[in-house]
Every structure is written in structure tokens, then in C-alpha cells.
Amino acid sequence: MEQTSLNNIKQRAFDKIGSMYLATVVRSEDLDPYWSIDLERAEGFKKRDLMDTEVYSYILTLIEKDRK
């Protein structure tokens, strides 16, 4: 694969994962995003959201290391 094309793919991957990461961060700042469901389910969703944020952060770190 041509180096320019590979760099383009890496940049697009970084942008896409960065957008997904930002969306999870914004969602996590909402104090009560699951107000309409029972507390137990809401806690499960909040834990899932935090895990998603950690996963996207980790992937961004890997992409950034690969770009250097």
C-alpha cells in the first residue's frame, strides 16, 4: 500500500475514533442521561459508557503511537 494512502487511512481512523471518543466524553458529562429508566439499568449503562470512553482513549493512544 502506498505510504500516502496509509497515512490518509491513519488520519481518518484517528478522526473517526476521536469523534467517537468525544461523543462518549460529552455523554458522560450529562448528570442524568438515563433519567427515564430504573436506577439499576441506568447504573449499568453508565458503567458501559465509562468503559467505552476508556476503550476509545486507548485506541486513540495506539493510533497516535503508530503515526509517529
Residue pairs with C-beta under 8 A, 6 or more apart in sequence:
7 67
10 63
10 66
10 67
11 67
13 63
14 60
14 63
14 64
14 67
17 56
17 59
17 60
17 63
18 60
20 56
21 53
21 56
21 57
21 59
21 60
24 49
24 52
24 53
24 56
25 53
27 33
27 49
28 49
28 50
28 53
33 45
33 46
33 49
34 41
34 42
34 45
34 46
35 42
37 45
